[in-house]
Amino acid sequence: MIQEVLAESFSSYKLASFLGSFLFADIHLPHHDIFLFGPGFFSILIPLAIWFIMMFLVSILFIFARVKSGSIFGAIACNSGYILGMSLFVYHFLLL
């Protein structure tokens, strides 16, 4: 896990969690269609920032689930629930 590697490098689990969450949010930016060229950069800046913050917080939630469960399976279960919830939301509210 990236948190353990970063924690060993920085001697701080909190800093490692912050950096890992930042990287997680950064990796998920393409899911927000950042590569589409719409009306302009500034029209997507606010939604993009909101998406980044939400992905950062979701990553913190996954870290919390892993730490509290004592196993990576806590984070896997949390991630599975998140994906299921997002899929149902997208299907129900956006596609119907």
N, C-alpha and C positions, 0 to 999 in steps of 0.2 A: 504494500500500500504506500501511496505517495506520502502520507502523513508521517509514517515511521522513518522513511528515508530523509525527508526534510527535517524532522525533529532531531535526528542524529546529526545532521549538518549544522543546524542552527541552535541546538541545545534548548529548544523551546517548542513544546507541543502546541501552544496557542499560536505562535507565529507560523508553525508548519500547517496548522489547520486553516489559518487565514490565507496563506499562499496556495494551499491545495484548493480551497474554495474559490479563490480568484482564478486559478487555472481552469477549474471545472466550469465556472461561468464563462470564461473566455472561449473555451472549446465549444460551448453551446450557443455562441452567437450566430453561427450559420443557420440554426433552427429558427431564428427570427427573420430570416430572409435579408440579412445584411447585404448580400451581394446583388440584390435587385436594385436597379436604379429607378426610383420613383420620381416624384416631383422635385426632390432636392434632398440634400444631406440633412438639413436642419429639420425637415418635416419628420424624419425618422429618428432623430437624436433622442428625444424624450422617451418614446416607446422602447427604443433600444436600451436606454439607461434603466428603465423600469424592468425590462427583461433580464438585464445583467444582474441587477440587485436581487430579483426573485430567484434566479439560478444560484446566486451566491448563498442566499438564505436556505434554499433547498439543500445545497451541499453541506451547510452547517447542520441541518437536520439529519442528513445521512451520517455525518460524523458522530453526532449525538447518539443516534440509534446504534451505531457500531460500538461506541464506548459503553453505553448502558447495557447492551446485550452481551458484551465481552467477546463477540464474534463478528465476523464479516457478514454472517447471515442476517443479523439485525438490519444492516444497511441494505442488503439485498432485498429483504422483505419490504423495507420502507420504500426503496426505489421501485419495486414491483407495484406497490400500492399507488405510488405517485403516477407511474405510467398508466395504470388502469384508470385512475381518476381523470387524468388529462385526456386519455382516449375517449372516455365516456363523455366528458365535457365537450370536446371538439365535435364528436358525433352528434350529441343531443342538441347542443345550442348553436353550433355553426353550420352543420350540414343538413339539419332537418328544417 
